[in-house]
Amino acid sequence: MAALHEFERCVAAAWPPEGWLDVAVVVAVSGGADSTALLHALATLRNGQPGLVVAHYNHRLRGQESDDDEQFVGELSQRLGLPSEIGSAPSTLRTVECGREAAARRHRYRFLRAVADRWGARYVVTAHTADDQVETMLHRLVRGTGLRGLAGIPRTRALSPLTVVVRPLLGVTRAQVRLYLDELALPCREDSTNRLTRHTRNRIRHELLPVLRRDYNPAADAAVLRLGDLARQAQEVIDRLVESLISECLVHRSEDEVELRTHSLASQPRFIVREVLISLWRGQPWPLRAMDERKWQQLGQLVQTADTTRQVLTMPGNIEIVAIGDQLTCSRRRGTAGPPRGASSNLS
């Protein structure tokens, strides 16, 4: 193998090739600078070894521009000698007015999981960069978020029981990506919607961050990333405590019911009790987005206030909470459809 470019060495350091050279890997490629650079780097590190699969999802939200992206990725795959799979969003996605970005993301990851299943891929790789991390954290901060949300985009997460999403560019900036593409004369596509400041995320990128760097701290990005790293470390500690408390107080769990003995939660800080409850909710097919701060407070108070009389609360999704003494039962009453389960929440 020829000497590696600095960018390729950064990718190899973040995701050591010895862990993925002998397994199938799906690379999510939009055709933009980040994913194009990532694909070239992975192909170089793979050094002709088979098993790298290109996956492109056409959201069909930008007309001919979207179709041109699809064509670019197909031609790029051919030049690199890699198999490719193309997915397309349903026509109904264009009619979604509220939550379109979240809907598009769900469709895209559903497609990526299907591609991974077909190829038996151990990993799905995406091209989120350090700049994406900073923008995500600020976006969540201005909308309202908890410690988990402040931790930003995770480096890895489970996509299915057999497949893991990996983001090896989270420590790489867009400037480094551009330098790599320029020095190797590698073409890429530009998404014109990234310049539209009617989108909050684009305003953060084009308006808020330049002001923070110019008027407050030239190293604002690094400061945000350090905060995210601290939040991730703190959340890991909290998660271990939460897992221990759940194993201690969980009596019974099924798709429709969770039963707890809450004596071990009575003396815990309210924040920890709330984290335990959120963790339990995430593990159930119950609405999460509709559980706002007031509802978590109500539920937490019920958990920490021992009362021999029977107390009942009804939560979104027709979830009935019954507390008697230190026994708490959360059960879904069948027959009435609740609000859709949210994939994320402002609390996370």
N, C-alpha and C positions, 0 to 999 in steps of 0.2 A: 504494500500500500504506500502511495506517495505521501510526502509530509502533509500533515493535516493543517488546515487553516485554523487560526485562533478561535473562530466561531465554532468549528467542529470539535475542537478540544474542549470548549466550554460545554457543549452538548454531551460529550463523552464523560466529562467530569460529573455532570449533574445526573446522568443516567448511564452508568458504566455498561459498555456493550456486552461484556461477558454474561450479563444477566438476561440478554434478549436476542443474541445473535442466532440461537438455535431454536427459536419459537416464532410462530406467526405473529406479525405486528400489523395492525391497521393504523394508517396515518390519515387523520382528518385534514383534508386540504381544500381550502376555499379558493385558492389561486392568488390570495393576497400575499404581501411581502413576508409576513411571519411564517405562514404555513408552507410557502414555497421554499423559503430558506431552510426550514426544519426538514422538509422532505429531502432536499439535496444533501443536507448534513447526514441524515440517517442512511441514505443510499450510499454515501461515501463510506461511512462507518461499517455498513453491512458488506461492502466490498464484493458485490455481485452474488452474495449468498441469497438463495430464494427465501420467500416468506414475508416480504414487505408488500403490503396491499394498500393502494390509494383509495380513499373513500371521499367522494364529493357529494354534498347535498345542495340541490338547487332549490332555494326558497321561493323562487319565481315572484319576488317582490319588486324587482327592478327591471322588468321587461327584458329587452334585448341584452342589456348589460349582464343580467343573470345568466342568460343563455351563452353569452360570450365567455363568461367565467367557466361554465361547464365545459365548453369546447377547449379552452386553454388548459384546464386540468387534464382532460383526456389526452391532448397532444403532449403535455409534459410527461404524463405517465408512459406514453409510447416511447418518447426520447430516452427515458431512463430504463426502459425495458421492464416496467412494473405493471402488474395487473391492476385494473381499476374498477370500481363500482360506483355507479351514479344513482342517486336517489332524488326524488322530486316531491315538493310539498303539495298537499291537496289544494285544490282551487279555493276551498273554504278559508284557507289561511289569509288570503288577500282581503277577505271581508271582515276579519277580526279587527275591531277598533281599539279595544282595551285589552292590554295584556298580550299584544301580538308577539313581543320579544320573547316572553316566557313560553308562549305556544310554539313559536319557531324552534326554541331550544329543545322542548320536549320532543317534537317531531325529529329533529336532527339526531338527538341521542338515541331515540328509538331505532332510527335507521342505522346508526353506528353499531348498536348492539346486534342488530340483525346481520350486518356484515361480519362482525366478529364471530357470531355463532356459525355462519356459513363456512368461514375459513378456519374455524377452531383457533381463533387468535387469543393469545394470553393477554395482550395489551392493545389498548386503543390510545394513540398519542395525539394530543392537541397542542396548538402553538401559542398558548397564552404566555405573554411576556411579563417582565417586571412592570412595564408601563400599564398593562392591563390590570395587574395586581393593585397598583396605586389608584387607578381610576375606579376599580371595583370597591375598594375600601372607602374612598371618599363618597362614592355614590350611596353606599349603604349607610354611611355616617349621616349624610344630609337627609336621608329618608327616615332614619331611626333604626338602630340595630343594637343587638346585644354583643357580648364578648365574642361569641362564636362567629357572628357576622363580621366583626372587626378583624378577625383572623384572616379574612380574605379567601382567596381561591386556594384550595388544598393542592398539594403537589400530586397526590394520588387519591383516588376514590374507587370504590367498587362500582362497576357498571352492571355486572351480573355475578352469579356465584363463581364463574370461571374466568371473568375478564376484569381487568383493572384499567382505569383511565390514568394516564401518566402525562404530566406537563413538565417536560425537561427545560423549557425556556423561561421559567418563572424568575430565574436569576439573570436573565439576559435582557438588555434594553432594546428598544426599537432602533436606536442609533447603531448598535452593534449588528442588528439584522441588516440594516440598510448598507452598512459598510461591507458586509459579506457579499450581498447581492451585487453591489457596485464593483467590487474588486474582481469578482468572478464573472461579471457581465451577464448576470442571470435575470431574465425578464420576469415580471410579475404583474398582477392585475391590481387596479385601484378601485375601491368601493366608493362611489361618489356620495353615498349617504353618510359616510364618515365625516363629511364637511358640513352637514346640516345641523345648525345649532338649535333647532327646535327640539332635538332630543337631549334630555338631561345629561346623559353620559358624554355626548359630544361637547356640550357646554363646559363640563368639567375639564375635558381634554384641551379645548381651544381657548377657554376664557378663565376658568378658576385656577388651573394649575400654572399657567404663565404668570398670573398675578402673584400667586404664592411664591413662585421662584424669584420673581423680579423684586417684589416689595417686602417680602417677609423672610424668606430663607432660600438661598440659592440651592441648598441641599434638601429642599422640602420632600422630594421623592424618597430620598434615603431615610428621612425622619419618619415618614408614613410607613415605609417597609419595616423599619425597626419596631415601630409600635405593633404592626401586624404580627411580627415574629414573637414579641412578648405576649400578645393576646393568644397566639397558638399554644405557646408553652403553658400559659395559665389554664387554657381550656383543656389541655391534656391532663393536667393535675385534677381539675374538676371532674373530668370524665371518668378518671379512675375511681375517685370517691363516689361518684354517682353510681357507677357499675357495682361497687361494693355494697352500697346502701340498697340498691334494687335487689341484689341477690339475697340480702338479709331480710327484706320485708315482703318480697313477692311470695304469695301463697299459690296463686293459680293464674294462668294466662291462656287465653284462646283468642281467636279472631274477633269474637264479640264481647269478651269480658276480661277484665283484669281485677284481681282481688289482692289487697295488701293488708298487712298488719303494720300500722303506722307508728308503733311505739318508738322505733329507732329514729324516726323523723322528727319527733316532737321537739327535741332539743337542738336540732340543726338550724343554721341560719336560714332565713326565708329564701335567700337566693339559691341555696343548695336544694331546698325542697322544690322550688320552682324548676330547677334543672332536672331533678328526678322525674317530675311530672311530665316535663317536655320530652324527656328521653323515652318515657313509657308511651306517650302519645305518638312519637315518631315511629315506634315499633308496631303500631296498630294501623289498620286501614281506616282511620278516622280523620275528620277534617282538622287540619292544623292551622291553616291560614286564618280561619274564623275565630281562633282562640286568641283574643286580644289580651292586653295586659290586665284589664279589670277581671277577666274570667280566670286568668292564672292566679290572681290574688285571691279571688273567692275560693278557688279550689285549694290553694295553699293554706288558707285560714281554716278550712274545713279539716285538712289533714292534721294541723297542729293544735286544734282545739278539741280535746277529748270531751265527749258528751255522751252520756248513756242513752239519751233520747235519740230517736231515729231522725236524721237530717237528710234532706234530698235536694239535689241541684240537677238542673237539666242543661247540658252543654250543647254546642252546635253539633249537627249530625245526629241528633236524637240520642245523645249519650247521656244516660242517667247515672248520677253519682249518689250512692247511698252510704252514709256514714253512721255507724253505731259503735260507740266507744272507740277502740283503736282498730276497728275493722272498716275498711273502705272498699267498696265494690263499684267499679265503673263498667257499665254494660251498655251495649248498643241495642236499642229496642227496634226490632225489625218491622218493616211495613211502611215506614215513612222515609222518603229519600231526604238525606241531609245535603248540605252544600258540598261542592266538590272538594276533594282533598287537595290542599296546596302543597306544591313541591318544596316551597320555602316559606319563610315567615319573616316579618320584621324583627321577630324576637331571636332569630338565629344568626 
